[in-house]
Amino acid sequence: MQQVQETIFSIPGTEIPNSTPEGKLVVVLEADDQAQLLDRIDHIQGADHILSASLVYHHIA
C-alpha cells in the first residue's frame, strides 16, 4: 500500500483524503485542463499494484 501511495503522491496535484484497510483509495486530482487530468488518470491506471482507477466526478472551472 505504501508503494501505491508514493506512486500517486509523485503525481502533481494529487491527494489521498481517504483509504480502507483493504487497500481502496480515494484520490483527488487537480489539473489545469481535461487533457492533463486524463493523463494523470492514465498514469495511475498503468502503475504497478493498481487494479483499476475510475473517474467519479469531474469539474473544470
Contacts in CASP RR format, 6 or more apart in sequence:
PFRMAT RR
TARGET T0000
AUTHOR 0000-0000-0000
METHOD contacts of the structure
MODEL  1
MQQVQETIFSIPGTEIPNSTPEGKLVVVLEADDQAQLLDRIDHIQGADHI
LSASLVYHHIA
1 19 0 8 1.000
1 23 0 8 1.000
3 48 0 8 1.000
3 49 0 8 1.000
4 23 0 8 1.000
4 25 0 8 1.000
4 47 0 8 1.000
4 49 0 8 1.000
4 50 0 8 1.000
5 16 0 8 1.000
5 19 0 8 1.000
5 25 0 8 1.000
7 44 0 8 1.000
7 47 0 8 1.000
7 48 0 8 1.000
7 50 0 8 1.000
8 14 0 8 1.000
8 16 0 8 1.000
8 25 0 8 1.000
8 27 0 8 1.000
8 44 0 8 1.000
8 47 0 8 1.000
9 16 0 8 1.000
11 29 0 8 1.000
11 40 0 8 1.000
11 43 0 8 1.000
11 44 0 8 1.000
13 29 0 8 1.000
13 30 0 8 1.000
13 31 0 8 1.000
13 40 0 8 1.000
14 27 0 8 1.000
14 28 0 8 1.000
14 29 0 8 1.000
14 30 0 8 1.000
14 40 0 8 1.000
15 27 0 8 1.000
15 28 0 8 1.000
16 25 0 8 1.000
16 26 0 8 1.000
16 27 0 8 1.000
16 28 0 8 1.000
17 26 0 8 1.000
17 28 0 8 1.000
18 25 0 8 1.000
18 26 0 8 1.000
19 25 0 8 1.000
19 26 0 8 1.000
27 44 0 8 1.000
27 53 0 8 1.000
29 37 0 8 1.000
29 40 0 8 1.000
29 41 0 8 1.000
31 37 0 8 1.000
31 40 0 8 1.000
33 60 0 8 1.000
34 58 0 8 1.000
34 60 0 8 1.000
37 58 0 8 1.000
41 53 0 8 1.000
41 55 0 8 1.000
44 50 0 8 1.000
44 53 0 8 1.000
45 52 0 8 1.000
45 53 0 8 1.000
END
